[in-house]
Each structure stands twice: as C-alpha cells, then as structure tokens.
Amino acid sequence: MFIPLTVGGGVRAVADVQRLLNAGADKVGINTSAVLNPQLVKDAADRYGSQCIVSQSIPSAWATTGSLYPWRPHRHRT
C-alpha cells in the first residue's frame, strides 16, 4: 500500500520545497505563504509539478476584501 506523505510548515521559498522533497516528502503543503506570496505556489508547481504542491483555499474574506481578517497568519502566536 502506498500512502503519499504531505509535509508542510515553514515553507517560504522554492528551496524549502526542494529540501522537503529531498527528505522524502511526496507532497509539500504551502498555506500561510500561499496567502502572503501566491507566486510561490506557481513557482513551486512549475518546478516540481502541480501534483507535489498542496495548499488551502484562500479565505473568502481575502478573496472579497483583500484583507486577512478574520483569518491571520500565525494567529496562534498572538
């Protein structure tokens, strides 16, 4: 049985994606950085294939207002 391993956390650059894939991840999750830097998702998918990149949906507040409210990156640290 094959179960693909998705790893994320702290992914802020394409080099981070490469590091995680080299460490054995099958897929890389990009979440906060996807909101703050959407180009990162495109660049990573272009380089490694869209099958390797996993991301959350952009919150509807961001899509309609351009604001991260009520969702905030690193909210757990405040």
PDB file of N, CA, C and O in Angstrom:
ATOM      1  N   MET A   1       0.848  -1.168   0.000  1.00  0.00           N
ATOM      2  CA  MET A   1       0.000   0.000   0.000  1.00  0.00           C
ATOM      3  C   MET A   1       0.895   1.233   0.000  1.00  0.00           C
ATOM      4  O   MET A   1       1.862   1.305   0.758  1.00  0.00           O
ATOM      5  N   PHE A   2       0.576   2.187  -0.839  1.00  0.00           N
ATOM      6  CA  PHE A   2       1.313   3.445  -0.907  1.00  0.00           C
ATOM      7  C   PHE A   2       0.421   4.575  -0.408  1.00  0.00           C
ATOM      8  O   PHE A   2      -0.683   4.777  -0.913  1.00  0.00           O
ATOM      9  N   ILE A   3       0.904   5.296   0.569  1.00  0.00           N
ATOM     10  CA  ILE A   3       0.198   6.468   1.082  1.00  0.00           C
ATOM     11  C   ILE A   3       1.146   7.651   0.948  1.00  0.00           C
ATOM     12  O   ILE A   3       2.161   7.703   1.643  1.00  0.00           O
ATOM     13  N   PRO A   4       0.835   8.614   0.061  1.00  0.00           N
ATOM     14  CA  PRO A   4       1.738   9.746  -0.117  1.00  0.00           C
ATOM     15  C   PRO A   4       1.847  10.584   1.158  1.00  0.00           C
ATOM     16  O   PRO A   4       0.851  10.848   1.831  1.00  0.00           O
ATOM     17  N   LEU A   5       3.055  10.988   1.468  1.00  0.00           N
ATOM     18  CA  LEU A   5       3.330  11.792   2.649  1.00  0.00           C
ATOM     19  C   LEU A   5       3.367  13.266   2.270  1.00  0.00           C
ATOM     20  O   LEU A   5       4.159  13.674   1.422  1.00  0.00           O
ATOM     21  N   THR A   6       2.508  14.063   2.901  1.00  0.00           N
ATOM     22  CA  THR A   6       2.497  15.510   2.690  1.00  0.00           C
ATOM     23  C   THR A   6       3.111  16.171   3.913  1.00  0.00           C
ATOM     24  O   THR A   6       2.722  15.890   5.046  1.00  0.00           O
ATOM     25  N   VAL A   7       4.069  17.048   3.674  1.00  0.00           N
ATOM     26  CA  VAL A   7       4.773  17.740   4.748  1.00  0.00           C
ATOM     27  C   VAL A   7       4.674  19.234   4.496  1.00  0.00           C
ATOM     28  O   VAL A   7       4.756  19.683   3.353  1.00  0.00           O
ATOM     29  N   GLY A   8       4.499  20.000   5.558  1.00  0.00           N
ATOM     30  CA  GLY A   8       4.451  21.452   5.429  1.00  0.00           C
ATOM     31  C   GLY A   8       4.911  22.101   6.713  1.00  0.00           C
ATOM     32  O   GLY A   8       5.289  21.431   7.673  1.00  0.00           O
ATOM     33  N   GLY A   9       4.871  23.406   6.709  1.00  0.00           N
ATOM     34  CA  GLY A   9       5.295  24.181   7.861  1.00  0.00           C
ATOM     35  C   GLY A   9       6.592  24.893   7.574  1.00  0.00           C
ATOM     36  O   GLY A   9       7.622  24.260   7.343  1.00  0.00           O
ATOM     37  N   GLY A  10       6.540  26.207   7.589  1.00  0.00           N
ATOM     38  CA  GLY A  10       7.753  26.985   7.363  1.00  0.00           C
ATOM     39  C   GLY A  10       8.199  27.049   5.921  1.00  0.00           C
ATOM     40  O   GLY A  10       9.340  27.418   5.644  1.00  0.00           O
ATOM     41  N   VAL A  11       7.327  26.697   5.000  1.00  0.00           N
ATOM     42  CA  VAL A  11       7.690  26.722   3.575  1.00  0.00           C
ATOM     43  C   VAL A  11       7.523  28.148   3.067  1.00  0.00           C
ATOM     44  O   VAL A  11       6.402  28.627   2.897  1.00  0.00           O
ATOM     45  N   ARG A  12       8.646  28.822   2.824  1.00  0.00           N
ATOM     46  CA  ARG A  12       8.613  30.222   2.398  1.00  0.00           C
ATOM     47  C   ARG A  12       9.313  30.472   1.067  1.00  0.00           C
ATOM     48  O   ARG A  12       9.262  31.576   0.525  1.00  0.00           O
ATOM     49  N   ALA A  13       9.973  29.423   0.543  1.00  0.00           N
ATOM     50  CA  ALA A  13      10.725  29.579  -0.703  1.00  0.00           C
ATOM     51  C   ALA A  13      10.738  28.246  -1.446  1.00  0.00           C
ATOM     52  O   ALA A  13      10.484  27.191  -0.864  1.00  0.00           O
ATOM     53  N   VAL A  14      11.036  28.313  -2.734  1.00  0.00           N
ATOM     54  CA  VAL A  14      11.121  27.102  -3.547  1.00  0.00           C
ATOM     55  C   VAL A  14      12.208  26.184  -2.998  1.00  0.00           C
ATOM     56  O   VAL A  14      12.088  24.963  -3.100  1.00  0.00           O
ATOM     57  N   ALA A  15      13.259  26.745  -2.421  1.00  0.00           N
ATOM     58  CA  ALA A  15      14.326  25.934  -1.836  1.00  0.00           C
ATOM     59  C   ALA A  15      13.803  25.093  -0.668  1.00  0.00           C
ATOM     60  O   ALA A  15      14.291  23.986  -0.439  1.00  0.00           O
ATOM     61  N   ASP A  16      12.813  25.609   0.071  1.00  0.00           N
ATOM     62  CA  ASP A  16      12.209  24.834   1.156  1.00  0.00           C
ATOM     63  C   ASP A  16      11.463  23.626   0.599  1.00  0.00           C
ATOM     64  O   ASP A  16      11.494  22.547   1.190  1.00  0.00           O
ATOM     65  N   VAL A  17      10.796  23.806  -0.535  1.00  0.00           N
ATOM     66  CA  VAL A  17      10.094  22.689  -1.189  1.00  0.00           C
ATOM     67  C   VAL A  17      11.103  21.618  -1.579  1.00  0.00           C
ATOM     68  O   VAL A  17      10.877  20.432  -1.336  1.00  0.00           O
ATOM     69  N   GLN A  18      12.205  22.026  -2.176  1.00  0.00           N
ATOM     70  CA  GLN A  18      13.248  21.077  -2.582  1.00  0.00           C
ATOM     71  C   GLN A  18      13.789  20.305  -1.381  1.00  0.00           C
ATOM     72  O   GLN A  18      13.992  19.093  -1.460  1.00  0.00           O
ATOM     73  N   ARG A  19      14.021  21.002  -0.274  1.00  0.00           N
ATOM     74  CA  ARG A  19      14.541  20.367   0.938  1.00  0.00           C
ATOM     75  C   ARG A  19      13.584  19.285   1.444  1.00  0.00           C
ATOM     76  O   ARG A  19      14.020  18.194   1.812  1.00  0.00           O
ATOM     77  N   LEU A  20      12.280  19.584   1.462  1.00  0.00           N
ATOM     78  CA  LEU A  20      11.291  18.622   1.949  1.00  0.00           C
ATOM     79  C   LEU A  20      11.149  17.429   1.010  1.00  0.00           C
ATOM     80  O   LEU A  20      11.020  16.294   1.468  1.00  0.00           O
ATOM     81  N   LEU A  21      11.170  17.675  -0.296  1.00  0.00           N
ATOM     82  CA  LEU A  21      11.092  16.571  -1.256  1.00  0.00           C
ATOM     83  C   LEU A  21      12.326  15.683  -1.154  1.00  0.00           C
ATOM     84  O   LEU A  21      12.219  14.459  -1.228  1.00  0.00           O
ATOM     85  N   ASN A  22      13.499  16.293  -0.984  1.00  0.00           N
ATOM     86  CA  ASN A  22      14.735  15.516  -0.830  1.00  0.00           C
ATOM     87  C   ASN A  22      14.718  14.678   0.453  1.00  0.00           C
ATOM     88  O   ASN A  22      15.343  13.619   0.519  1.00  0.00           O
ATOM     89  N   ALA A  23      14.000  15.161   1.468  1.00  0.00           N
ATOM     90  CA  ALA A  23      13.914  14.450   2.743  1.00  0.00           C
ATOM     91  C   ALA A  23      12.899  13.309   2.699  1.00  0.00           C
ATOM     92  O   ALA A  23      12.783  12.555   3.665  1.00  0.00           O
ATOM     93  N   GLY A  24      12.161  13.168   1.591  1.00  0.00           N
ATOM     94  CA  GLY A  24      11.252  12.042   1.441  1.00  0.00           C
ATOM     95  C   GLY A  24       9.777  12.375   1.306  1.00  0.00           C
ATOM     96  O   GLY A  24       8.958  11.474   1.125  1.00  0.00           O
ATOM     97  N   ALA A  25       9.422  13.649   1.391  1.00  0.00           N
ATOM     98  CA  ALA A  25       8.014  14.027   1.216  1.00  0.00           C
ATOM     99  C   ALA A  25       7.583  13.758  -0.228  1.00  0.00           C
ATOM    100  O   ALA A  25       8.364  13.937  -1.162  1.00  0.00           O
ATOM    101  N   ASP A  26       6.344  13.331  -0.394  1.00  0.00           N
ATOM    102  CA  ASP A  26       5.772  13.156  -1.731  1.00  0.00           C
ATOM    103  C   ASP A  26       5.081  14.430  -2.191  1.00  0.00           C
ATOM    104  O   ASP A  26       5.013  14.722  -3.385  1.00  0.00           O
ATOM    105  N   LYS A  27       4.567  15.186  -1.220  1.00  0.00           N
ATOM    106  CA  LYS A  27       3.853  16.431  -1.491  1.00  0.00           C
ATOM    107  C   LYS A  27       4.264  17.438  -0.428  1.00  0.00           C
ATOM    108  O   LYS A  27       4.646  17.067   0.682  1.00  0.00           O
ATOM    109  N   VAL A  28       4.181  18.724  -0.783  1.00  0.00           N
ATOM    110  CA  VAL A  28       4.536  19.791   0.146  1.00  0.00           C
ATOM    111  C   VAL A  28       3.344  20.723   0.303  1.00  0.00           C
ATOM    112  O   VAL A  28       2.777  21.196  -0.681  1.00  0.00           O
ATOM    113  N   GLY A  29       2.969  20.980   1.556  1.00  0.00           N
ATOM    114  CA  GLY A  29       1.870  21.888   1.856  1.00  0.00           C
ATOM    115  C   GLY A  29       2.373  23.306   2.042  1.00  0.00           C
ATOM    116  O   GLY A  29       3.294  23.556   2.819  1.00  0.00           O
ATOM    117  N   ILE A  30       1.763  24.222   1.325  1.00  0.00           N
ATOM    118  CA  ILE A  30       2.090  25.647   1.443  1.00  0.00           C
ATOM    119  C   ILE A  30       0.796  26.360   1.802  1.00  0.00           C
ATOM    120  O   ILE A  30      -0.142  26.367   1.004  1.00  0.00           O
ATOM    121  N   ASN A  31       0.727  26.958   2.983  1.00  0.00           N
ATOM    122  CA  ASN A  31      -0.519  27.562   3.422  1.00  0.00           C
ATOM    123  C   ASN A  31      -0.385  29.059   3.666  1.00  0.00           C
ATOM    124  O   ASN A  31      -0.827  29.849   2.833  1.00  0.00           O
ATOM    125  N   THR A  32       0.206  29.472   4.774  1.00  0.00           N
ATOM    126  CA  THR A  32       0.330  30.901   5.057  1.00  0.00           C
ATOM    127  C   THR A  32       1.080  31.612   3.948  1.00  0.00           C
ATOM    128  O   THR A  32       0.669  32.686   3.508  1.00  0.00           O
ATOM    129  N   SER A  33       2.168  31.027   3.495  1.00  0.00           N
ATOM    130  CA  SER A  33       2.946  31.656   2.426  1.00  0.00           C
ATOM    131  C   SER A  33       2.162  31.754   1.123  1.00  0.00           C
ATOM    132  O   SER A  33       2.430  32.633   0.304  1.00  0.00           O
ATOM    133  N   ALA A  34       1.191  30.853   0.922  1.00  0.00           N
ATOM    134  CA  ALA A  34       0.360  30.915  -0.276  1.00  0.00           C
ATOM    135  C   ALA A  34      -0.505  32.170  -0.278  1.00  0.00           C
ATOM    136  O   ALA A  34      -0.791  32.732  -1.335  1.00  0.00           O
ATOM    137  N   VAL A  35      -0.920  32.607   0.909  1.00  0.00           N
ATOM    138  CA  VAL A  35      -1.724  33.826   1.011  1.00  0.00           C
ATOM    139  C   VAL A  35      -0.830  35.051   0.885  1.00  0.00           C
ATOM    140  O   VAL A  35      -1.171  36.013   0.198  1.00  0.00           O
ATOM    141  N   LEU A  36       0.316  35.004   1.555  1.00  0.00           N
ATOM    142  CA  LEU A  36       1.212  36.158   1.558  1.00  0.00           C
ATOM    143  C   LEU A  36       2.004  36.300   0.270  1.00  0.00           C
ATOM    144  O   LEU A  36       2.373  37.412  -0.108  1.00  0.00           O
ATOM    145  N   ASN A  37       2.273  35.179  -0.416  1.00  0.00           N
ATOM    146  CA  ASN A  37       3.069  35.185  -1.642  1.00  0.00           C
ATOM    147  C   ASN A  37       2.538  34.125  -2.601  1.00  0.00           C
ATOM    148  O   ASN A  37       3.134  33.055  -2.726  1.00  0.00           O
ATOM    149  N   PRO A  38       1.425  34.405  -3.280  1.00  0.00           N
ATOM    150  CA  PRO A  38       0.833  33.404  -4.183  1.00  0.00           C
ATOM    151  C   PRO A  38       1.776  32.945  -5.296  1.00  0.00           C
ATOM    152  O   PRO A  38       1.624  31.839  -5.816  1.00  0.00           O
ATOM    153  N   GLN A  39       2.728  33.767  -5.659  1.00  0.00           N
ATOM    154  CA  GLN A  39       3.688  33.396  -6.710  1.00  0.00           C
ATOM    155  C   GLN A  39       4.515  32.179  -6.299  1.00  0.00           C
ATOM    156  O   GLN A  39       4.959  31.415  -7.156  1.00  0.00           O
ATOM    157  N   LEU A  40       4.722  31.996  -5.008  1.00  0.00           N
ATOM    158  CA  LEU A  40       5.480  30.838  -4.518  1.00  0.00           C
ATOM    159  C   LEU A  40       4.816  29.533  -4.945  1.00  0.00           C
ATOM    160  O   LEU A  40       5.504  28.597  -5.352  1.00  0.00           O
ATOM    161  N   VAL A  41       3.498  29.458  -4.858  1.00  0.00           N
ATOM    162  CA  VAL A  41       2.777  28.246  -5.254  1.00  0.00           C
ATOM    163  C   VAL A  41       2.979  27.985  -6.743  1.00  0.00           C
ATOM    164  O   VAL A  41       3.234  26.849  -7.143  1.00  0.00           O
ATOM    165  N   LYS A  42       2.869  29.013  -7.556  1.00  0.00           N
ATOM    166  CA  LYS A  42       3.066  28.853  -9.002  1.00  0.00           C
ATOM    167  C   LYS A  42       4.495  28.426  -9.318  1.00  0.00           C
ATOM    168  O   LYS A  42       4.718  27.511 -10.110  1.00  0.00           O
ATOM    169  N   ASP A  43       5.460  29.095  -8.693  1.00  0.00           N
ATOM    170  CA  ASP A  43       6.865  28.763  -8.955  1.00  0.00           C
ATOM    171  C   ASP A  43       7.191  27.327  -8.550  1.00  0.00           C
ATOM    172  O   ASP A  43       7.880  26.611  -9.277  1.00  0.00           O
ATOM    173  N   ALA A  44       6.692  26.912  -7.384  1.00  0.00           N
ATOM    174  CA  ALA A  44       6.947  25.545  -6.919  1.00  0.00           C
ATOM    175  C   ALA A  44       6.265  24.524  -7.827  1.00  0.00           C
ATOM    176  O   ALA A  44       6.856  23.497  -8.161  1.00  0.00           O
ATOM    177  N   ALA A  45       5.031  24.801  -8.225  1.00  0.00           N
ATOM    178  CA  ALA A  45       4.308  23.882  -9.113  1.00  0.00           C
ATOM    179  C   ALA A  45       4.963  23.813 -10.490  1.00  0.00           C
ATOM    180  O   ALA A  45       5.033  22.743 -11.095  1.00  0.00           O
ATOM    181  N   ASP A  46       5.439  24.944 -10.981  1.00  0.00           N
ATOM    182  CA  ASP A  46       6.131  24.942 -12.278  1.00  0.00           C
ATOM    183  C   ASP A  46       7.412  24.111 -12.219  1.00  0.00           C
ATOM    184  O   ASP A  46       7.752  23.417 -13.177  1.00  0.00           O
ATOM    185  N   ARG A  47       8.114  24.185 -11.099  1.00  0.00           N
ATOM    186  CA  ARG A  47       9.394  23.487 -10.995  1.00  0.00           C
ATOM    187  C   ARG A  47       9.239  21.996 -10.693  1.00  0.00           C
ATOM    188  O   ARG A  47       9.944  21.173 -11.276  1.00  0.00           O
ATOM    189  N   TYR A  48       8.310  21.636  -9.776  1.00  0.00           N
ATOM    190  CA  TYR A  48       8.203  20.256  -9.314  1.00  0.00           C
ATOM    191  C   TYR A  48       6.938  19.540  -9.765  1.00  0.00           C
ATOM    192  O   TYR A  48       6.804  18.336  -9.544  1.00  0.00           O
ATOM    193  N   GLY A  49       6.020  20.246 -10.384  1.00  0.00           N
ATOM    194  CA  GLY A  49       4.765  19.658 -10.835  1.00  0.00           C
ATOM    195  C   GLY A  49       3.646  19.943  -9.847  1.00  0.00           C
ATOM    196  O   GLY A  49       3.847  19.899  -8.633  1.00  0.00           O
ATOM    197  N   SER A  50       2.480  20.230 -10.372  1.00  0.00           N
ATOM    198  CA  SER A  50       1.349  20.589  -9.512  1.00  0.00           C
ATOM    199  C   SER A  50       0.909  19.427  -8.620  1.00  0.00           C
ATOM    200  O   SER A  50       0.247  19.656  -7.608  1.00  0.00           O
ATOM    201  N   GLN A  51       1.260  18.185  -8.972  1.00  0.00           N
ATOM    202  CA  GLN A  51       0.893  17.048  -8.135  1.00  0.00           C
ATOM    203  C   GLN A  51       1.647  17.050  -6.813  1.00  0.00           C
ATOM    204  O   GLN A  51       1.253  16.343  -5.885  1.00  0.00           O
ATOM    205  N   CYS A  52       2.728  17.831  -6.704  1.00  0.00           N
ATOM    206  CA  CYS A  52       3.545  17.868  -5.482  1.00  0.00           C
ATOM    207  C   CYS A  52       3.162  18.987  -4.525  1.00  0.00           C
ATOM    208  O   CYS A  52       3.624  18.999  -3.384  1.00  0.00           O
ATOM    209  N   ILE A  53       2.331  19.923  -4.960  1.00  0.00           N
ATOM    210  CA  ILE A  53       2.043  21.105  -4.155  1.00  0.00           C
ATOM    211  C   ILE A  53       0.599  21.059  -3.665  1.00  0.00           C
ATOM    212  O   ILE A  53      -0.332  20.883  -4.451  1.00  0.00           O
ATOM    213  N   VAL A  54       0.428  21.220  -2.350  1.00  0.00           N
ATOM    214  CA  VAL A  54      -0.887  21.208  -1.720  1.00  0.00           C
ATOM    215  C   VAL A  54      -1.051  22.530  -0.995  1.00  0.00           C
ATOM    216  O   VAL A  54      -0.121  22.996  -0.337  1.00  0.00           O
ATOM    217  N   SER A  55      -2.228  23.142  -1.108  1.00  0.00           N
ATOM    218  CA  SER A  55      -2.466  24.414  -0.433  1.00  0.00           C
ATOM    219  C   SER A  55      -3.918  24.522  -0.025  1.00  0.00           C
ATOM    220  O   SER A  55      -4.795  23.902  -0.627  1.00  0.00           O
ATOM    221  N   GLN A  56      -4.160  25.306   0.991  1.00  0.00           N
ATOM    222  CA  GLN A  56      -5.535  25.547   1.424  1.00  0.00           C
ATOM    223  C   GLN A  56      -6.192  26.539   0.485  1.00  0.00           C
ATOM    224  O   GLN A  56      -5.510  27.237  -0.265  1.00  0.00           O
ATOM    225  N   SER A  57      -7.483  26.604   0.522  1.00  0.00           N
ATOM    226  CA  SER A  57      -8.202  27.617  -0.230  1.00  0.00           C
ATOM    227  C   SER A  57      -7.989  28.961   0.442  1.00  0.00           C
ATOM    228  O   SER A  57      -7.935  29.049   1.669  1.00  0.00           O
ATOM    229  N   ILE A  58      -7.870  29.990  -0.353  1.00  0.00           N
ATOM    230  CA  ILE A  58      -7.734  31.328   0.213  1.00  0.00           C
ATOM    231  C   ILE A  58      -9.047  31.682   0.898  1.00  0.00           C
ATOM    232  O   ILE A  58     -10.116  31.527   0.307  1.00  0.00           O
ATOM    233  N   PRO A  59      -8.974  32.159   2.147  1.00  0.00           N
ATOM    234  CA  PRO A  59     -10.209  32.505   2.860  1.00  0.00           C
ATOM    235  C   PRO A  59     -11.072  33.473   2.063  1.00  0.00           C
ATOM    236  O   PRO A  59     -10.555  34.338   1.356  1.00  0.00           O
ATOM    237  N   SER A  60     -12.371  33.326   2.179  1.00  0.00           N
ATOM    238  CA  SER A  60     -13.290  34.160   1.400  1.00  0.00           C
ATOM    239  C   SER A  60     -13.126  35.634   1.745  1.00  0.00           C
ATOM    240  O   SER A  60     -13.333  36.488   0.883  1.00  0.00           O
ATOM    241  N   ALA A  61     -12.760  35.956   2.985  1.00  0.00           N
ATOM    242  CA  ALA A  61     -12.552  37.360   3.344  1.00  0.00           C
ATOM    243  C   ALA A  61     -11.426  37.961   2.509  1.00  0.00           C
ATOM    244  O   ALA A  61     -11.508  39.115   2.089  1.00  0.00           O
ATOM    245  N   TRP A  62     -10.380  37.183   2.270  1.00  0.00           N
ATOM    246  CA  TRP A  62      -9.265  37.669   1.444  1.00  0.00           C
ATOM    247  C   TRP A  62      -9.733  37.872   0.007  1.00  0.00           C
ATOM    248  O   TRP A  62      -9.418  38.881  -0.624  1.00  0.00           O
ATOM    249  N   ALA A  63     -10.476  36.920  -0.491  1.00  0.00           N
ATOM    250  CA  ALA A  63     -10.917  36.983  -1.882  1.00  0.00           C
ATOM    251  C   ALA A  63     -11.852  38.160  -2.132  1.00  0.00           C
ATOM    252  O   ALA A  63     -11.823  38.746  -3.215  1.00  0.00           O
ATOM    253  N   THR A  64     -12.677  38.518  -1.157  1.00  0.00           N
ATOM    254  CA  THR A  64     -13.660  39.576  -1.383  1.00  0.00           C
ATOM    255  C   THR A  64     -13.183  40.957  -0.943  1.00  0.00           C
ATOM    256  O   THR A  64     -13.626  41.963  -1.497  1.00  0.00           O
ATOM    257  N   THR A  65     -12.283  41.024   0.050  1.00  0.00           N
ATOM    258  CA  THR A  65     -11.889  42.332   0.575  1.00  0.00           C
ATOM    259  C   THR A  65     -10.401  42.622   0.448  1.00  0.00           C
ATOM    260  O   THR A  65      -9.984  43.770   0.602  1.00  0.00           O
ATOM    261  N   GLY A  66      -9.595  41.605   0.169  1.00  0.00           N
ATOM    262  CA  GLY A  66      -8.155  41.797   0.148  1.00  0.00           C
ATOM    263  C   GLY A  66      -7.565  41.862   1.549  1.00  0.00           C
ATOM    264  O   GLY A  66      -6.389  42.184   1.720  1.00  0.00           O
ATOM    265  N   SER A  67      -8.377  41.557   2.543  1.00  0.00           N
ATOM    266  CA  SER A  67      -7.942  41.598   3.937  1.00  0.00           C
ATOM    267  C   SER A  67      -7.873  40.183   4.485  1.00  0.00           C
ATOM    268  O   SER A  67      -8.658  39.320   4.091  1.00  0.00           O
ATOM    269  N   LEU A  68      -6.941  39.946   5.387  1.00  0.00           N
ATOM    270  CA  LEU A  68      -6.847  38.638   6.012  1.00  0.00           C
ATOM    271  C   LEU A  68      -7.822  38.485   7.173  1.00  0.00           C
ATOM    272  O   LEU A  68      -7.938  37.395   7.733  1.00  0.00           O
ATOM    273  N   TYR A  69      -8.522  39.551   7.545  1.00  0.00           N
ATOM    274  CA  TYR A  69      -9.470  39.467   8.647  1.00  0.00           C
ATOM    275  C   TYR A  69     -10.657  38.607   8.225  1.00  0.00           C
ATOM    276  O   TYR A  69     -11.141  38.795   7.110  1.00  0.00           O
ATOM    277  N   PRO A  70     -11.151  37.692   9.024  1.00  0.00           N
ATOM    278  CA  PRO A  70     -10.785  37.403  10.404  1.00  0.00           C
ATOM    279  C   PRO A  70      -9.639  36.405  10.535  1.00  0.00           C
ATOM    280  O   PRO A  70      -9.203  36.126  11.652  1.00  0.00           O
ATOM    281  N   TRP A  71      -9.142  35.864   9.436  1.00  0.00           N
ATOM    282  CA  TRP A  71      -8.047  34.905   9.477  1.00  0.00           C
ATOM    283  C   TRP A  71      -6.734  35.652   9.437  1.00  0.00           C
ATOM    284  O   TRP A  71      -6.573  36.578   8.643  1.00  0.00           O
ATOM    285  N   ARG A  72      -5.790  35.264  10.284  1.00  0.00           N
ATOM    286  CA  ARG A  72      -4.491  35.904  10.318  1.00  0.00           C
ATOM    287  C   ARG A  72      -3.385  34.854  10.329  1.00  0.00           C
ATOM    288  O   ARG A  72      -3.470  33.873  11.067  1.00  0.00           O
ATOM    289  N   PRO A  73      -2.350  35.053   9.517  1.00  0.00           N
ATOM    290  CA  PRO A  73      -1.209  34.143   9.588  1.00  0.00           C
ATOM    291  C   PRO A  73      -0.613  34.188  10.983  1.00  0.00           C
ATOM    292  O   PRO A  73      -0.533  35.257  11.588  1.00  0.00           O
ATOM    293  N   HIS A  74      -0.204  33.064  11.491  1.00  0.00           N
ATOM    294  CA  HIS A  74       0.463  32.954  12.796  1.00  0.00           C
ATOM    295  C   HIS A  74      -0.419  33.453  13.936  1.00  0.00           C
ATOM    296  O   HIS A  74       0.091  33.951  14.940  1.00  0.00           O
ATOM    297  N   ARG A  75      -1.710  33.328  13.792  1.00  0.00           N
ATOM    298  CA  ARG A  75      -2.640  33.803  14.808  1.00  0.00           C
ATOM    299  C   ARG A  75      -2.365  33.172  16.169  1.00  0.00           C
ATOM    300  O   ARG A  75      -2.583  33.799  17.205  1.00  0.00           O
ATOM    301  N   HIS A  76      -1.888  31.934  16.163  1.00  0.00           N
ATOM    302  CA  HIS A  76      -1.633  31.231  17.402  1.00  0.00           C
ATOM    303  C   HIS A  76      -0.494  31.866  18.205  1.00  0.00           C
ATOM    304  O   HIS A  76      -0.316  31.532  19.377  1.00  0.00           O
ATOM    305  N   ARG A  77       0.265  32.756  17.612  1.00  0.00           N
ATOM    306  CA  ARG A  77       1.387  33.378  18.302  1.00  0.00           C
ATOM    307  C   ARG A  77       1.011  34.700  18.966  1.00  0.00           C
ATOM    308  O   ARG A  77       1.834  35.283  19.671  1.00  0.00           O
ATOM    309  N   THR A  78      -0.199  35.179  18.761  1.00  0.00           N
ATOM    310  CA  THR A  78      -0.569  36.483  19.330  1.00  0.00           C
ATOM    311  C   THR A  78      -1.080  36.340  20.742  1.00  0.00           C
ATOM    312  O   THR A  78      -1.437  37.336  21.373  1.00  0.00           O
TER     313      THR A  78
END
